[in-house]
Amino acid sequence: MRASANLAESLKVCYSVRTMRKGFVRIITIVSAIFLVVQPLVVQAAFQPGRIIADQEFTDSTTMEVADVQSFLVRRGGTLGGLQVTDFNGVTKPTSEAIVEVARLYGINPAVILVTLQKEMSLLTWKTPTQRAYDYAMGYGCPDSGGCSAKAAGLYRQIDFATWQFRQYMNFPSSYKFRAGSTYTIDATPVLVENQATAALYNYTPHLHGNENFYNFYTEWFTRTFPDGTLVRVGKTGVTWYIQNGERRAIQTRAAFLTRFGDYSKILQISPDALANYPRGADIRLPNFSLVQTPDGTTYLLSGDEKRLIQSPEVFRNLGFNPEEVVPVSLEDIQGYLDGVQISNASAYPAGALVKIKENGGIVWIEQGVWYPILDRQILQSRFPNRKPNLTITNAELVQYQKGAALTLRDGELVRVKGEGGVSVISNGLRRGIPSRKLFNQYGYSMKNVLIISPRVAELHPVGQPLASIGS
């Protein structure tokens, strides 16, 4: 989908964010709205045969310690959690220890070994496996042509030989059939192999079904899902993405970012492969509180994820909107917005306003005739980046409006309750605990972005499920 010419042209100029009180318009100018390249919306299938796992994930041998692997094996319910193996030096050790040692030796993710054990012989969940299942646990030395090599038999040999083979695929890619960047017909399906780790998996198992099983197990057990509200980016430059409802939404302009999110330091780094796991949702191009007009002459005010219909040209004039601020858009440009409450002559503060209370200095948000308490400066900064109160009213004026629920922190914020330990992330209004510093680092979070909040603010955010640990 290409942006309309009118929209692209309009975004080259400065944008204004409007705040109103009973028909009076005050303008806060946001400069340098830079239009970025708009890419087409693509909804991707869960299994992408050309990109099964990221190279970095495939070769990260540090993702799990022995205790992590041991706990994982026990939770899966098979026999490996209680099984001892003997290595090439005659040393007997738990299977979990052997897996981690071999993973570190060859520089392969222990999760890849675990998933392969399940893909080939179901050993992670099989409660009564046969001796043959142990002997050829990773499927190494068992070609499609039939027969398994006696020299490869044995659980430890299987773990070592197969992991060594994965490393060979990565170190010497030109020596094997499947290579990154080439297209192959696999099970009558053309597949463009996009990266070396995917090529390695096809060299090991040259079939779609087996690799789809690998993907499904790996995704279910080891893929970390960023909570809603997370901002991510591939590399230090390029498009910033907003994770929302399990989709990735491209933030296509600087003005859109500043008016909705405001803080570039909270953007997390993500690999291209990890980003590709999220289906693409609607782009975010326009600044918050933009006035837009579709080709049929309908005018909307954009607020968050909503578009609010301005009922008539008369309403537009009566509320003091500025015609010069209206941005022409196509229907495609606003397809990602939900229909919000319509704006009429009776609407008070249709674009919302940050208002300071004269008597006590408190700050509230008034929108569509409802005022919302802001209990803490942390919430103010989180919800309204780069904005300050621009109006002052008395308590007597405030009571004219209906009182709403206290505003909460924006999704994606990292928080720690004052006087308590542990860090949580806000997602869908809930505080989701981050169980360990290791997991905190694996998600790419930074302690400098952790907000210290009061118990009063914490109470606004019920406790939700902790973020998933590796191997959960």
N, C-alpha and C positions, 0 to 999 in steps of 0.2 A: 504494500500500500504506500503510495506516495502522498506527501502532504500537499494540500491544495496550494496553488500559487499565492493566493491571497493570504493564507496563514503564514507561509514562509516569509512573505514580504512584511507582514505585520510584525513578526517576531524579531525583525532586524532593528526595530525601534525600542525605546524604553517602555517598560510597562509601569502601570500605576496600580497600587492596591488601595481600594476605596474603603474608608470607614465612615459611617453615617449616623446621624441622630436626627430623626424626624425630618428627613428631607434635605438636610444640609450635608454636603459632600466635602470631605477633607482628603487630600491626596498625599500619599507617601510614595515617592518615586523610587523604583528599583531599576538600577542601571544595568546596561550590558546584557540584555536578554539574547544570548547567543544561540542561534538555531543550529542544531546538530543534525546529522544525517538520520533520517527516519527509515528504519528497516521494516520489512514486511512482518506481519503477525504470523507466527507459525506455531501450531499446536503439535507437539512431537509425541510419537508413540512412546510408551514406557520403555520398551526394549528397542534400542537403536543398534542394529547389527554392525554398523561401521564404527561405533564408539562405545565400547563396553565398559571400560574403566580407564581412568586417567593414568598416564605414565607415572606421574608423581606418586599417586596412590599405590600403584602396582609395586613400586620399588621402595616404598617407605617402610623400612624394617623396624622402625621404632614405635609403631602404633600401639603395640601390646607388650606388656611384661609377662613373665611366666605366670604370675598370680592372675592376670587378666585372662590368659588363655585357659588356665585351669578352671577358673570360675565359669568361663564360657562353655567349656566342655561338659562340666557338671550340669549346667542349666539346660543343655540340649538333650540330655537324658540318655545318651548312648553309653558305651562301655569305655570310651577313651579316657574319660576323667579318672578312672581308677586303674588304668593300664600302665605297666612299666615296659620300657623298650631298652634294648641293648645296642649301644652305638658301635662304630667300627673299632674302637679301642677297648671294647669289652666292658664298658662302664654302663651299668643299668641305672635308668633315670625315668621319671614320669614322662609320659607322652608330651605334656605341655612344655616341659623343659626342652625336650628334643626339638619341638616345633620352633621355639624361639631361638635356640642355638643355630639351627639350620637357616632360619630366616635371616639372622644377623650375618651368618657366614657368607651367604650369597646375595644379600641386599634385596630381599623380596619381602613384601608385606606378609606377616603371619596370617592375616585374614585371607590372603589368596590361598595359602596352604589349607586352611580350615575349610574354605568353600570348596576347594578341589576334592578334599576328602569326602565331603557330602555329595558333590556332583557325581563322583565316580562310583562310590560304593555305599553311600548313605550312612557312613560310619559315625556321624555325629549324633544320629537319632536312632540307629538300629540297635535294639536291645539285645539281640541274640545273633550277632554276625557269624558267618562261617569263617573257617581258617583262610579260605581263598580270598575272602573280602579283606582280611588283614594283609595277606601276602601281596595283594595288588591294589592296595588302598587308594593310591593316586592314579591308577590306570597306566602307570609307566611301564613300558616294555610290553604292552598289549596292543599291537597294531590292529587296524580295521581288517587287515587281511586274515586275521585269525591267529590264535595261539599266543601265549604269554611266555616271556623269557624267564627261565628258572633262575638266571643270574640276577634278576631284578626282584625276586621274591623276598618278602619280609617287610614289616611295617616301617622300621627305621630306614631301610634301603629305599623304600618307596618315597618317603618324605624327603630324603637327601637327594636321590637321583632326579626326582621330578622338579625340585626347587633349583637344583643345578641346571636342569634343562631350561627352565624359565630364564635364568640368568644368561645362558648362551643365546637365547633368542634376542635378548636385549642388547648384549654386547656385540653380536655378529649378525645383524639383521639381514645382510645381503646373502648370507649362507643358507637361508631358508626360503620356502615357497612364498609365504604370505609376508608382504612388506607394506609399511605405511605409505599411503599416497596412491596405491594401485587399486584397481577394481577387479574383483574375482566373481565368478559364478559359483555360489555355494548353495547346494541343494536347490538348484534351478533358480536361484535368486541372485541378481547382481548386487554385490556389496562393495562399496568404496571403503576400504580400510583406512581410517583417518589417523590413527596413531600407533606407535610401536607396541604398546601393551596389548592393544586389541589384536594386532598381527601375531603376537606371541600366543595368545589364547587360541587363535585359529590354527597356528602351527601345531599346537598341542592337541587340539580337538577340532578337526576341520569340518564341523557341522554346525548349523544354526541352532538346532534344538539343544545340544549340549551346552553351547555358549549362552543361550537364553536362560538355561537352568543356572549357570554360573551367575549371570546378571541378577536373576531373581533372588537367589540366596544372598548374594553380596549386598544387594540393595536392602533386603529385609533386615539383615543382621548388622551391617556396618556403615551404611550411608547415613551421615548426619544431615538432618533436615534443619535448616536455619529457621528460627521462629519468625512468625509474621512481624513485620516492622523492620526487619534487617535491611540495611543498605549494603550492597556488595559491588565490587568492580574487579574486572580482570586486569591485573597490572596496575600501574600508577596513573595511567591516563585512559581515556576512552569513556564509554558510556557507563553511567552509574545505574544500577538496577535496584528496584524496591521489591522485596519479597512480600507478597500479600496473597492470602488464600491459596498458598501452594503454587503460585505463579510468579514469574519474574516480569516486572514492568519497567521498561526503559524510561529514565528521566531525561528527556531530550533537550531541555534548556536550563541554563543557569538560573533564570528567574523562577522557573518551576521548582527547582531544588531549594533555593533560598527561602521562598515563601512557604514551603511545606516542611522542610527538614532543617535547613539552616547551618548545619555543622559538618564540614567535610571530614573532620577527624574521626567520625563515627562510621566511615565507610570501611567495610572489611574486604580483604583480598580473597578472591575465589579463583579456582582454576577454570579454564574454558570447559573442561569436561564436567566439572561439578555444576557449573552454570547451566549447561545443556540438559541437565536432569530436570530442570523446571520448565514446564510448558510456558510459552510466552503469552502474557496477558496484554491488555491495552496499554499503550504508551502514555506517559505523563508529559505533556508538552507545554501546557499553559500554566501561568502562575495562578496561585490560589486567588479567588475573588476576581477573576477575569470576567469581563462582559464580552459575550460572544454572540454572533448572529449567523444563523444558517441560511442557505440560499433562498429559502422560502420566506425570509424576513422574520422568523421567530428569534427572539432575543432571550438569552439565559444569563444568569449569574452562576459562575462555577464556585462551589464551596466544598473543599475536600474531594470526596468521590461523588458528589451530587451536582446535578445541573438543575437550577431553579428557574422555572419559567416566569418571565416578567409578563404579566397578563395582557398588557396593552401599551401602545405608545403613550397614552395618557398617564398610566402608572409610571412609566419610565421617566417622563418629564416631572411629574409631581414629586417623585422621590429624589429628584436632583441629580440623576445619573448624567454623565457627560457623554454625548454622542461620539466625541473624538476618541474615546477610550474603547469603543466597541471594535472587536476583532472579527473579521469575516472568517468563517470556518465551514468546512464541509460536514455532512452528517457523519462521515467516517471519523473525523477529528474528535468528535465528542461521544463516540459510541461506547466508550468505557465508563461513562458517567451514568449513575442511577438518577431517576426522576425524584427530585426533592420537593419540599413544600413550595407551592407557587407564591410569587411575590405580588401583593396587591397594594392598594392605597392604604390599607390598614396596617401594613407591615412596618414594624418599628425595628430599626437597625437590620435591614435585610442582608447586608454584607457583614454584619457583626462589628463590634467595637470593643476595644479594651478601655475600660472606664475606671477611673480612680474615684473612690468615695471620699468626699470632702472631710467628713467628721473624723474618720479613723485612718485614712490613707490606704485602706484595703483596695484590692483590685479585683474586678469582676469582668466577666465576658457577657455581653448582651447581644442576642441574636434572635431575630424573628419574635420580638416581644417577650423573650425569656432571659432571665439573668442567671448566670452560673458562677458560683463561688470559686475562687482560686485560692486554695488554702496555703500555698507555699510558693516561694519564688522559684523553686526547682520546677514546679509544674508550669509556671509562667514561661520560663525559658524553654522548656521542652515543647510546649504546645504552640508557642508564638515566637519562634526564632526571629531575631532582628526586628522586633516590634516593641514599642513602648506605649503606655496609655496616652491617648491624645485628647481625652475628654475628662472632665470632672463633674460629678453630680452629687446631690445631697441624698441622704437616706430617704427624705420625703419624696424625692423624685424616683428613687429606686423602687419603692413599694408599688409604683404604678405597673410594674412588670411582674409576671409570674416567676417564681423561683424554681430553678431546675436543680439537678444533682450536681454536686461538686465535680469539677473537671479532674481527670486523672492524667497520669504521665502518658506520653506518646509510646506506642508499641515500639520495641527495639531498644528502649533505654536500659542500661545496666544500673542496678541499684544495690545499696547495702543499707540496712536499717541501723541507725545510730545506736551504738551500744551493743550491737549484735555482730556475730561473725557470719561469713558466707555472702556470696554475691548471687543475685538473681537477675533475670532478664524479663522485662515486661512484654508479654505477648497476649493479644486479645484481652487486654486489661488485667491479666493474671500475673502474679509473680512466680516465675518458673526458676527454681533453684539450679545452680550450676554445681554439681556434686564435688568437683575437684579442680585444683589449679591446672592440672594436666588437661582436663577437658576444656577449661577456660582458654588455655593457649591453643588447643586444637581448633577451636572455633575462630581463632584470630582476634579475640577481644583484647582490649587494652585497659589496664587499671586506671589510666588517666581519665577514662570516660565513665568511671563508676560514680554515680551520684549518691551522696550520703543523705538519706531521707529520714524524716522523723517517723516515729511510730504512728502518728496521726495520718500521715500521707500513706504509710504502708497499709493501713487499714482500708484504704480506698481500693486496694489491689488484692483480692483474695489469692491465697496460695494455690498454684496449679501444679501439674505434674513436672518434675525436674526434667531438664534436658537429658536426652538419651546419651548414655555412656557408650564407648566403643564396646562392641560385642554384647550389647544388651538384648 
